[in-house]
Amino acid sequence: MTATFLLALLIGFGAMAVIFLLAARGLTKRSKWLGLAAIVLAAPFFFWLGAFSEQFTSGQCYSRSIHLIANAVAGTDAPGRLAEQIRELPLYGYETVCSEVEVASAGLPNAGAP
């Protein structure tokens, strides 16, 4: 997945550079190099912005999942059965897919209770 992402990033940079060079046909070489440098120097900022956005979205998802689990725990009459259901949640450490956990958490008894 990382290799695919880096390839897509490289293709995106290439496309931006080509578009810039086509748009800057009448400019001097110095202007073209400055434009390309601006594209390359701006890339880390946009990469960071995308990473922050993804982290924020994941945080919201996990907060919702924890809220559902907490509601299920608070409203349970059968703690042993609920403990088994919580252990069956698709939690795989850093490979956990939050959307799967959220869907599974919503299936717990009393998960939707306020």
C-alpha positions in Angstrom: 0.0 0.0 0.0 2.8 2.4 0.8 4.5 1.7 -2.5 1.2 2.4 -4.3 0.8 5.6 -2.4 4.3 6.8 -3.2 3.8 5.9 -6.8 0.6 8.0 -6.9 2.4 10.8 -5.2 5.2 10.7 -7.7 2.7 10.7 -10.6 0.8 13.6 -9.0 4.1 15.6 -8.8 4.9 14.8 -12.4 1.5 15.9 -13.6 1.7 19.1 -11.7 5.2 19.8 -13.1 4.1 19.1 -16.6 1.0 21.3 -16.3 3.2 24.1 -14.8 5.7 23.8 -17.6 3.0 23.9 -20.2 1.4 26.9 -18.6 4.8 28.6 -18.3 5.9 28.2 -21.9 6.7 31.9 -22.4 8.7 32.3 -19.2 12.4 32.3 -18.7 14.3 29.2 -17.5 14.8 30.8 -14.1 11.1 31.4 -13.7 10.4 27.8 -14.6 12.9 26.4 -12.1 11.5 28.7 -9.4 8.0 27.4 -10.2 9.1 23.8 -10.1 10.9 24.4 -6.8 7.7 25.9 -5.4 5.8 22.8 -6.3 8.4 20.5 -4.7 8.7 22.6 -1.6 4.9 22.8 -1.1 4.5 19.1 -1.3 5.5 18.3 2.3 2.9 20.7 3.6 0.1 19.1 1.6 1.3 15.7 2.6 1.3 16.7 6.3 -2.2 18.3 5.8 -3.5 15.0 4.4 -2.0 13.0 7.2 -3.5 15.3 9.8 -6.9 15.0 8.2 -6.7 11.2 8.1 -5.6 11.1 11.8 -8.5 13.4 12.8 -11.0 11.2 10.9 -9.6 8.1 12.5 -9.8 9.7 16.0 -13.5 10.5 15.4 -14.2 7.0 14.4 -12.5 5.5 17.4 -14.3 7.9 19.7 -17.6 6.8 18.3 -16.6 3.1 18.7 -15.5 3.6 22.3 -18.8 5.5 23.0 -20.8 2.5 21.7 -18.8 0.0 23.8 -19.2 2.2 26.9 -22.9 2.3 26.4 -23.1 -1.4 26.0 -21.1 -1.9 29.2 -23.2 0.6 31.2 -26.5 -1.0 30.1 -25.6 -4.7 30.4 -27.3 -7.2 32.5 -25.0 -10.0 31.4 -21.4 -8.9 31.9 -20.0 -12.3 31.1 -21.7 -12.5 27.7 -20.8 -8.9 26.9 -17.2 -9.5 27.8 -17.2 -12.3 25.2 -18.7 -10.1 22.6 -16.2 -7.4 23.3 -13.3 -9.9 22.9 -14.8 -10.9 19.6 -14.5 -7.3 18.2 -12.2 -7.1 15.2 -9.3 -5.5 17.2 -5.9 -6.3 15.6 -3.5 -3.7 17.1 -2.2 -1.3 14.5 -3.9 -3.2 11.7 -7.3 -2.5 13.2 -9.8 -1.1 10.7 -11.9 1.4 12.7 -15.0 1.2 10.4 -15.1 -2.6 11.1 -14.9 -2.0 14.9 -17.6 0.7 14.7 -20.0 -1.6 12.8 -19.3 -4.5 15.2 -19.6 -2.2 18.3 -23.0 -1.0 17.0 -24.2 -4.6 17.2 -23.5 -4.9 20.9 -26.6 -4.9 23.1 -27.5 -1.4 24.4 -24.7 0.1 22.3 -27.1 2.8 20.9 -28.4 3.7 24.4 -27.6 7.3 25.5 
